[in-house]
Amino acid sequence: MPAVNNNLIYRIAQCLFLKMGAPEEHAATLAKHLTDANLAGHDSHGIIRVMQYMKEIDAGILNPSARPEIVQETGGTALINGNAGFGQVVATFATQLAISKAKKSGISFVSMGRMGHTGRIGAYPETVAQNGMAAIMFTGFMGGPFAQNVTPFGGSERRYGTNPISMSFPLPDGGRVLLDFATSMAAEGKLRVYRAGGKTLPDKWIIDKNGIPSDDPNDYYDGGAILPMGGTSGGHKGYALGFMVALFGGLLGGLGGTEASQFKWSGSSSIIVIDVASVSPIPGVSDAVQEAVEWVKSSSPMEESGSVLYPGEIEKRTREERLANGVPVEQATWDQLKALVREHGLEKELPQMP
C-alpha cells in the first residue's frame, strides 16, 4: 500500500477532472475536497471516488461544467438547483451563501438538490466553524434509483441512504469541534475501502442478500444492505435519525430539482448556519467551547483506552500525521488511478506518479 503525498493526490484528481471537461475552478474544488477527505482520514470520500465520478460523467448522470442556480430565496433562506453538477461544487456554493446570509440574519437555512455526491459533508460545517460560526448539515436519500443502501430497522431490503449528519462549533484560534458520521453502521465508501484492501469489516455492519448479518464487504455488493447505526439491537435509533435526515436533507433539498425526478431524493442536502456572534461575542463562545473540551478530556481514560477525544480530534491528528508522512492508498485503488492516468495520456502532467 503506497503512502502518497497529498499534493500528488490533488494533482491526480485535478488533471483527471480537467480531462473530463470540468472547468478549472470545478476541478480545483473537487481536488481540494477529495484530498482533504484523505488527509482527515475519511478515505471512503477521498481519491477512491475519482472512478465513481468519472463513470457518472460518462453515463450522463453528472454534468462537469454545470453551475448551481438559486431558484428561491429570502433574507435567511435559499433553495439551490445544482443542475446535475458536482456535489462538492454545489455544496461549497451553498455553504458560502449560508455564511453570508447568517452574517446578516443571525441564522440561515440553505437547501440544495439535483447534484452529485457531496463527498465528506463534514467539510462544509468545518468551513463554517473556520469563519467563527456554528453549523448543522443534513444529506439524505430516500427511494429513487440512486443510493438505496441501508435497510430500515427490522427490515431486510435497502430502502434509504447512509444519510450522514454533521455539526460544527468554533474553537479559539481557528479550531473547531466537528461531528460527522453516517446514520448507518458505516458509510458505503468505507465498505469500498475494506473490499479494496481485501479485509473483513470490524463488525457485522451489513446483512447479506438473505438478511443474515455479515462482516464480509462483498456480501453488500452481492445484494446485501448496510444496517442502521446501532446494528441489529440498537438500530432503531440510527434508523430514526437517518429517516429525519432524509426529510431535512433529501426532501427539502430535493425540491430544488423537482423537474428531474431521478434527482429528487438523490443526495440532496440542507445546511443551517448560526452566527454565534449574534448570540454572544465570539471570544466568550469559543472560550466556553474550549472549556467544555478540556473538561471532557480531563476524565481518566478507561482501561486499554488511550485518552478521551473531543469530536473532530481524530481528524485533526490524522491530518497532521498524513501531512508529514503521506496518505495510505489501497493498492487496488492506486492501480486503477495509474490506469486512468495512462488512458488519458497524463504521464507528462504527472511525472512523479510511480
C-alpha positions in Angstrom: 0.0 0.0 0.0 1.7 3.2 -1.2 1.9 6.3 1.0 1.1 9.2 -1.3 1.9 12.9 -0.8 -1.2 15.0 -0.5 -0.1 17.3 -3.3 0.1 14.4 -5.7 -3.4 13.3 -4.8 -4.6 16.8 -5.5 -2.9 16.9 -8.9 -4.2 13.4 -9.9 -7.7 14.4 -9.2 -7.3 17.9 -10.8 -5.8 16.5 -14.0 -8.4 13.8 -14.5 -11.4 16.0 -14.0 -10.0 18.6 -16.3 -9.7 15.9 -18.9 -13.4 15.0 -18.2 -14.4 18.5 -19.1 -14.6 20.2 -15.8 -13.7 24.0 -15.7 -10.6 24.8 -13.8 -12.4 26.1 -10.8 -14.6 23.0 -10.6 -11.6 20.7 -10.9 -9.8 22.6 -8.2 -12.8 22.4 -5.9 -13.1 18.6 -6.4 -9.4 18.0 -6.0 -9.3 20.0 -2.7 -12.3 18.2 -1.2 -11.0 14.7 -2.2 -7.5 15.5 -0.8 -8.9 17.0 2.4 -11.0 13.9 2.9 -7.9 11.7 2.6 -5.9 13.9 5.0 -8.7 13.8 7.6 -8.7 10.0 7.5 -12.0 9.7 5.6 -10.5 7.6 2.8 -14.0 6.5 1.8 -14.6 10.0 0.5 -11.2 10.7 -0.9 -9.3 9.8 -4.1 -11.2 6.4 -4.3 -14.2 8.4 -5.5 -12.5 9.6 -8.7 -13.5 6.4 -10.6 -17.1 6.8 -9.5 -17.4 10.4 -10.6 -15.7 9.7 -14.0 -18.2 6.9 -14.6 -21.1 9.2 -13.7 -19.8 11.8 -16.2 -19.5 9.1 -18.9 -23.1 7.9 -18.1 -24.5 11.4 -18.4 -25.5 11.5 -14.7 -23.1 14.3 -13.9 -22.5 17.5 -16.0 -18.9 18.5 -15.2 -19.4 22.1 -16.3 -22.8 22.7 -14.6 -23.1 25.6 -12.1 -25.5 25.9 -9.2 -28.6 28.1 -9.5 -30.6 29.8 -6.8 -34.3 29.1 -7.6 -35.9 30.5 -4.5 -34.6 32.9 -1.8 -35.4 35.0 1.2 -33.2 37.0 3.5 -32.3 34.0 5.6 -33.1 31.0 3.3 -32.4 29.8 -0.2 -33.1 26.8 -2.4 -30.5 25.7 -4.9 -30.7 23.6 -8.1 -27.3 22.0 -8.7 -28.2 21.3 -12.4 -26.7 17.8 -12.2 -23.3 19.3 -11.3 -20.6 18.1 -8.9 -21.9 17.9 -5.3 -18.8 19.5 -3.9 -19.2 22.5 -6.2 -22.8 22.9 -5.3 -22.3 22.4 -1.6 -19.4 24.8 -1.5 -21.5 27.5 -3.2 -24.4 26.8 -0.8 -22.1 27.0 2.3 -20.7 30.3 1.3 -24.2 31.6 0.6 -25.4 30.3 4.0 -22.5 32.0 5.8 -23.2 35.3 4.0 -26.9 35.1 5.0 -26.2 34.2 8.6 -23.9 37.3 8.9 -26.9 39.4 8.0 -29.7 37.5 9.7 -28.0 35.7 12.6 -29.2 32.3 11.2 -29.7 30.8 7.7 -31.1 27.7 6.1 -30.0 26.7 2.6 -31.1 23.6 0.8 -29.6 22.1 -2.4 -30.7 19.4 -4.7 -30.1 17.8 -8.2 -26.4 17.3 -7.7 -23.8 14.6 -7.4 -22.2 13.1 -4.4 -21.1 15.9 -2.0 -18.1 14.0 -0.6 -17.3 14.4 3.1 -20.1 16.5 4.4 -18.1 17.5 7.5 -16.0 19.7 5.2 -18.8 22.2 4.9 -19.6 22.7 8.6 -15.9 22.7 9.1 -15.6 25.7 6.8 -18.4 27.4 8.7 -16.5 26.9 12.0 -13.4 28.4 10.5 -15.5 31.5 9.9 -16.4 31.7 13.6 -19.9 30.3 13.2 -21.8 27.0 14.0 -23.5 24.7 11.6 -25.6 21.6 11.1 -25.8 19.8 7.7 -28.1 17.0 6.6 -27.6 14.8 3.5 -30.4 12.4 2.8 -31.5 9.8 0.4 -34.9 8.0 0.4 -36.2 5.9 -2.5 -35.3 6.8 -6.1 -32.9 4.9 -8.3 -29.7 6.0 -6.5 -28.1 5.4 -3.1 -30.5 3.0 -1.6 -28.1 1.0 0.6 -29.4 0.9 4.1 -32.2 -1.4 5.5 -34.7 0.2 7.9 -34.5 -1.3 11.4 -36.3 -4.7 11.4 -36.2 -4.9 7.6 -34.0 -6.9 5.2 -34.1 -4.8 2.0 -32.5 -1.5 1.0 -34.8 1.5 1.4 -32.7 4.6 2.1 -29.2 6.0 2.1 -26.4 6.2 4.8 -27.8 9.7 5.4 -24.9 11.5 7.1 -25.2 14.4 9.5 -22.5 16.9 10.5 -22.3 19.6 13.1 -19.6 22.1 13.9 -18.7 24.7 16.5 -15.8 27.2 16.6 -12.8 26.8 19.0 -10.3 29.6 19.7 -7.6 30.3 17.1 -9.5 28.8 14.2 -10.0 25.4 15.7 -13.3 23.5 15.6 -15.4 20.8 17.3 -16.7 18.6 14.5 -19.3 15.8 14.4 -19.5 14.0 11.0 -20.9 10.5 10.7 -23.3 8.3 8.7 -26.5 7.3 10.4 -25.8 3.8 9.3 -23.2 1.4 10.7 -20.8 2.8 8.2 -20.6 4.9 5.0 -20.8 2.8 1.9 -17.4 4.2 0.8 -15.8 2.6 3.9 -17.0 -0.8 2.6 -15.2 0.0 -0.7 -12.0 0.7 1.2 -12.2 -2.6 3.1 -13.0 -4.5 -0.1 -10.2 -2.8 -2.0 -7.8 -3.8 0.9 -9.1 -7.4 0.9 -10.2 -7.1 4.5 -13.2 -8.1 6.5 -15.3 -5.4 8.3 -14.6 -4.7 12.0 -18.0 -6.0 13.0 -21.3 -7.1 11.4 -22.1 -3.8 9.7 -24.2 -5.4 7.0 -26.6 -8.1 6.1 -26.2 -10.4 3.1 -28.9 -10.9 0.4 -30.6 -13.4 2.7 -30.9 -11.0 5.6 -28.1 -12.6 7.7 -25.6 -10.3 9.5 -22.2 -10.3 7.9 -18.7 -8.8 8.2 -17.7 -9.6 4.5 -18.0 -6.4 2.5 -18.5 -8.4 -0.7 -21.9 -9.6 0.7 -23.1 -6.0 0.5 -22.2 -5.7 -3.2 -23.8 -9.1 -3.8 -27.3 -7.8 -2.9 -27.0 -7.2 0.8 -27.6 -4.0 2.8 -26.0 -1.8 5.4 -27.5 -1.9 8.9 -28.6 1.4 10.6 -26.3 2.7 13.3 -26.7 0.5 16.3 -27.0 -2.7 14.3 -29.4 -5.5 15.0 -30.1 -4.5 18.6 -29.9 -0.7 18.9 -30.5 0.2 15.3 -33.9 1.8 15.9 -32.1 5.0 16.9 -29.9 5.1 13.9 -32.9 4.3 11.6 -35.0 7.1 13.2 -32.2 9.6 12.9 -31.5 8.6 9.3 -35.2 9.0 8.5 -35.2 12.5 9.8 -32.0 13.4 8.0 -33.7 12.2 4.8 -36.5 14.7 5.4 -34.3 17.7 6.3 -31.8 16.9 3.6 -33.3 14.8 0.9 -36.8 16.1 0.9 -36.2 19.8 1.4 -33.1 19.9 -0.7 -34.7 17.8 -3.4 -37.3 20.4 -4.0 -34.6 22.4 -5.8 -34.7 19.9 -8.8 -38.2 18.6 -9.0 -38.1 18.7 -12.8 -35.6 15.8 -12.7 -37.3 13.1 -10.7 -34.3 10.9 -10.6 -32.5 13.5 -8.5 -35.4 14.4 -6.2 -34.2 12.2 -3.3 -30.7 11.7 -4.5 -28.0 13.2 -2.3 -29.9 16.4 -1.6 -28.7 18.4 1.4 -29.5 21.3 3.7 -27.2 23.4 5.9 -28.1 25.6 8.8 -25.6 28.2 9.8 -25.7 30.2 13.1 -23.7 33.3 13.7 -22.8 32.8 17.3 -21.6 36.4 17.5 -25.3 37.4 17.3 -25.9 35.4 20.5 -22.7 36.2 22.3 -19.3 37.7 21.5 -17.1 35.2 19.7 -14.3 35.1 22.3 -16.9 34.2 25.0 -18.5 31.4 23.0 -15.3 29.8 21.6 -13.6 30.0 25.0 -16.6 28.3 26.6 -16.4 25.5 24.0 -12.7 25.2 24.8 -13.5 24.8 28.4 -16.0 22.0 27.6 -13.3 20.3 25.5 -10.8 20.4 28.4 -13.5 19.2 30.9 -14.3 16.0 29.0 -10.7 15.4 28.2 -9.8 15.6 31.9 -11.6 12.3 32.5 -9.2 9.5 33.3 -9.2 7.0 30.4 -10.8 3.7 30.9 -8.7 0.5 30.8 -7.0 -0.1 27.4 -8.2 3.4 26.2 -5.5 5.9 25.1 -7.4 9.1 26.1 -10.7 10.9 25.7 -11.0 12.7 22.4 -13.3 15.6 21.6 -15.4 15.3 18.3 -13.1 16.1 15.4 -9.9 15.4 17.3 -9.2 12.2 15.4 -9.4 14.1 12.1 -7.1 16.8 13.4 -4.5 14.2 14.5 -4.8 12.2 11.3 -4.4 15.4 9.2 -1.1 16.3 11.0 0.2 12.7 10.6 -0.6 12.4 6.9 0.7 15.8 6.0 4.0 14.6 7.5 4.1 11.0 6.2 1.7 10.7 3.3 -1.7 9.3 2.7 -2.0 5.4 2.5 -3.9 4.4 -0.6 -5.0 0.8 -1.1 -3.0 -0.9 -3.9 -6.2 -1.8 -5.9 -7.3 1.9 -5.9 -3.8 3.1 -6.8 -3.6 0.7 -9.7 -6.9 2.0 -11.0 -5.7 5.6 -10.8 -2.5 4.7 -12.7 -4.5 3.0 -15.4 -6.7 6.2 -15.8 -3.6 8.4 -15.9 -2.3 6.3 -18.8 -5.6 6.0 -20.5 -6.0 9.8 -20.6 -2.4 10.5 -21.6 -1.4 12.3 -18.4 2.0 10.8 -17.8 3.8 14.1 -18.6 1.5 16.1 -16.3 2.1 13.6 -13.5 5.7 12.5 -13.9 6.0 12.0 -10.1 3.4 9.2 -10.2 5.3 6.0 -9.7 
